[in-house]
Amino acid sequence: MLSPVADPFDTAAIRRSVLAAWADSPARFREDANAEEDLVRGGYRDRLLVELAQNAADAAVRAGVPGSLRLELADGAGGAVLRAANTGEPLDAAGVQALATLRASAKRDGPATVGRFGVGFAAVLAVSDEPAVLSAPGGVAFGAARTREEVAAVPSLADELTRREGAVPVLRLPWPAEGAPPEGFATEVVLPLRPGTRSTIHAALEELDAELLLALPGLERIDVVVDGAVRTLTCALSRDEARISDGGGTTVWQVAQRSGELPAGLFADRSVEERGRRGYTVTWAVPLDDSADGGQGRPVALHGRQVVHAPTPSDEPLSLPVRLIAPFPLGPDRRHVLPGPVTDALVAVASETYADLVRALPRDAAVLGLVPRIGLAAAELDAALGSAVLDRLRGLAWLPAAGDDDVQPPDRAAVLEEPTDERVAALTGVVPGLLPASWSERPGAPALNALGVRRVGLADVVEAVRGVARPPEWWAALYAAFAEADREELGALPVPLADGRTAPGAAGVLLPEPGLPVERLAPLGLRLAEPAAVADPAARRLLERLGARPATAAAVLADPAVREAVERSMDDDDLDGDPAGLAKAVLALAAAAGTQPGELPWLAELALPDADGGWAPAGELLLPGSPLAAVLEDDALGGLDPGFEADRDALRAVGVLDTFALVRAEDPADLDVDGAHDWADAVLDRLPPGVPPPGWPALTAVRDLELVTDWAGALPLLAALPAEAWADVPLGETAVPSYLRWWLSTHPVLGGRRPDRLRDPRSTSLQGLYESADADPALLDRLRPPADLDDVLADLDGALDLLQRLGDPARTVRPELLGTVYARLAAALDGVDADPPARVRVAPDRVVEDAVVLDAPWLQPLVDAPLVPAGGAPDEVADLLDLPLASELVSGAPDGRPDRRLRWQEVPGAGLAAARLGVDALDGEVAVHDRLTVAGRPVAWWPGAEVDATDGTPEALGRALAWRAGAWPLRQALAEAFAHPDRAEELSAEDAVSPPSAGA
């Protein structure tokens, strides 16, 4: 027989009492069954682990010892079992009574605890039908089967049991249980798991969050044992900090708490037992990021769904991203907070405590993530909390001020709309209450809006800096900070000027570049920015976007105000002022800009002191000792005052002369130089006929050429001028000579002779027709006297001059030139009404007054007058020279009949002739006369309409065939083929040989 189990808590008496009550009143049985079922299926349906932890915490608090809980999921012979062992106060008779009595907690007279022992324990029924509690004094067990058996034995309950299909209130009938808690623990809850629930418990244990310990201050440690693996959760809680560990990782939480006792009058509508529990502790907690710079953690807003902890998790949503733990009154389901005075009072305490939390956190912009967002409340309590917290934060001095250690309330704070550290630093002390940049960035904008922080836009910034006195470096930092901002709103941003004035905006302000002689420019009255205020490239970039212009020396010179001052400098009123200061300023600019002479023609109007004690435009003065003075007419120009000290290059740049000056214009009509109109006509004559003149490019000319008296001394000065003075001018597809080269070429500047009437001595093509130009090769490269026929014919006057030279008996012509010169002249002078020459050239060294233009080669034996080479254009040459053509003087046809007619293919040598013509065979016939005559005079060949006539000689055959085939240049090659038919093979081989390439 088994020994009876000890029953230290007299569970038998409890069972008898409960069963008697049920027997007397089946309605009571039904009520207890329904109440327990409501708790299991309702308020505690998913709270098993939380309730076990809460009971462990309460036990530790009642015993005054550190709380520890061990949750172990193990598999045994009878199935899976969840064991929950805890330290603290062991189970006693009152506790057993509470377990077996719904809503009659044994904790009401002890220290302040979290739960209601005996109510939350019902959560175990969600996974177990036979829960047991083992403690040092003894143990109790409950069981659905045993309770059902006891109830079935009561006749008055039979019908109700049947109607409930055997479902009974398990936790009303306790039995004594054997066993003891593990060593070191005061109590152990043993839950044999109902089949199918192990996986649910396994998942719940895996997901158990160490943050639960924040709500259970009496519980410092939870060991979770699953399949032999141990995970330890701990929480070390002080008044302002909690260190929560989960396994190997630890998270530090900032904590703010307020404790006290609510007035008794607030509990008038609460239950009797609640009226005695007026003490409260309200806790707000937020995790900190330990990786933050400086070792001070910044708050990390909690993500995911947050709920109010009262003190364990409820179903009340919380939009604030922090953990709230407060003893809000809950409804019977332990899930929702009940409205009323107690809740309202705790909301007020919570808002004060939240302010404590915010003020205790490091001054980091991440705190803004904790500010309630307007319109995001998820429930009535959440809305009340958010509104109360926001009202408190609005009136609290907690926002940092840029550049200051003090804090300020939101209604005194200001935030830039587009903040950066540089912008905030620049405006600190100018815009009151400005927040640091990190607090002003976009992620914090909703919080700042909710707090009512004043927003400062670009227009406000401009208004704030107007009239402030700050050093130039401050302005530079301000401009650099706003370099990428919207330029329209910054258009009125002030700019300090170098002369002490302040420009009301950047438009038109000049930004000095390095090397600009700012200190010399005051006489110009320019809006020149203070150099130190625009030294930063970013500052310059902003001001340029706002309309300022880079003030290189060249840019300042280009400023209309400078040009106006220069152009007025010879006015009497200006001469009465400070003309020397103006001159020095302009010369300093020209020197710094590296301005070249003639680059800015208007500088020549600058008033400078002359050698006679007066003032004259710079362009009318010569530098002392100028080589130009030696080659010009006496007193043609004035001299600069020798005592006027200035950089000589700058003086040249403004037009003071030591050599010839360049003149620039966009159109010949604007060139104020000698013969500009004639030059324009001459170069337009070079354009192809019928082509409309294109637009003029930029033009460069040289002034004062008409004043030269010493050309031997002047030409080296002109040769040393910049290349642009000599460079050809592109007019469409045609390049024409520059003004300078044209002017010199058409004037007697080389030993009293015009360069265009001489020839380049380095070329022999025109030898005999033109004298050689005697000059330095470098000068010849500039002047370009004609080197060949192309150079002569490019100019209309040159072509007309050549026509007369060809008829000069004192001159000779190279043979290779004579063959085509008249034809090319005819083409060059086409459309020109040119007078025919008195004499024409018929040989390199022979000219005649009467001649004939040979237009048909077979007529040559019949013409008695000298022949002019036509160069392939007999009609044009005859018109040019006003001479007859040979065909106009003689005509006729071969006398008599031919002695024989041959096909060309039958003529000896026809094969080689065909090859040289590039055809397979010769077609047609040729009439051969033993003696060919026309009008009784012998000729070698005569063309016919279909059949040519020849005297049969190779030369005649070659000419006749060449003319017939349209290959006149091949006449000698064809004559050779007919002359040596026996050498056809070797001549063909010779034809196949290529000459060496050029330079080989």
Salt bridges, closest charged atoms under 4 A:
ASP32 OD1 - ARG28 NE 3.61
ASP32 OD2 - ARG172 NH1 2.01
GLU37 OE2 - ARG41 NE 3.11
GLU37 OE1 - ARG164 NH2 3.54
ASP46 OD1 - ARG47 NE 3.63
ASP46 OD1 - ARG335 NH2 2.38
ASP58 OD2 - LYS107 NZ 2.92
GLU72 OE1 - ARG70 NE 3.67
ASP75 OD1 - ARG198 NE 2.87
GLU89 OE1 - ARG62 NE 2.64
ASP129 OD1 - ARG194 NH2 2.69
GLU160 OE2 - ARG163 NH2 2.73
GLU160 OE2 - ARG164 NH1 3.91
GLU188 OE1 - ARG83 NH1 3.50
GLU211 OE1 - ARG323 NH2 2.70
ASP223 OD2 - ARG221 NE 2.93
ASP227 OD1 - ARG198 NH2 2.85
ASP227 OD2 - HIS202 NE2 3.78
GLU241 OE2 - ARG243 NH1 3.78
ASP246 OD1 - ARG231 NH1 2.99
GLU261 OE2 - ARG278 NH1 3.12
GLU273 OE2 - ARG108 NH1 3.66
GLU274 OE2 - ARG116 NH2 3.65
GLU274 OE2 - ARG270 NH2 3.07
ASP315 OD1 - ARG47 NH2 3.80
ASP315 OD2 - ARG335 NH1 3.11
GLU316 OE2 - HIS336 ND1 3.63
GLU352 OE1 - ARG392 NE 2.98
ASP356 OD2 - ARG258 NE 2.65
ASP356 OD1 - ARG359 NH2 3.55
ASP364 OD2 - ARG298 NE 2.90
ASP391 OD1 - ARG394 NH1 3.61
GLU418 OE1 - ARG423 NH1 3.75
GLU463 OE1 - ARG466 NH1 3.26
GLU484 OE2 - ARG541 NE 3.15
ASP499 OD2 - ARG501 NE 2.70
GLU513 OE2 - ARG540 NH2 2.86
ASP559 OD2 - ARG549 NH2 2.66
GLU564 OE2 - ARG568 NH1 3.07
GLU567 OE2 - ARG563 NE 2.80
ASP574 OD2 - ARG568 NE 3.68
ASP649 OD1 - ARG652 NH1 2.63
ASP658 OD2 - ARG652 NE 2.42
ASP681 OD2 - HIS677 NE2 3.28
ASP704 OD2 - ARG703 NE 2.81
GLU724 OE2 - ARG664 NH2 2.62
ASP728 OD1 - ARG741 NH2 2.57
ASP728 OD2 - ARG784 NH1 2.90
ASP756 OD2 - ARG754 NH2 2.72
ASP756 OD2 - ARG757 NH1 3.17
ASP760 OD1 - ARG762 NE 3.02
GLU771 OE2 - ARG811 NH1 3.21
ASP781 OD1 - ARG762 NH2 3.05
ASP790 OD1 - ARG824 NH2 2.16
ASP801 OD2 - ARG757 NE 3.73
ASP801 OD2 - ARG805 NE 2.51
ASP808 OD2 - ARG811 NE 3.14
GLU816 OE2 - ARG814 NE 2.65
ASP864 OD1 - ARG937 NH2 3.12
GLU925 OE1 - ARG901 NH2 3.14
ASP930 OD1 - ARG900 NH1 3.21
ASP948 OD1 - ARG964 NH2 2.56
GLU976 OE1 - ARG916 NH1 2.82
GLU986 OE2 - ARG983 NE 3.07
ASP991 OD2 - ARG916 NE 2.90
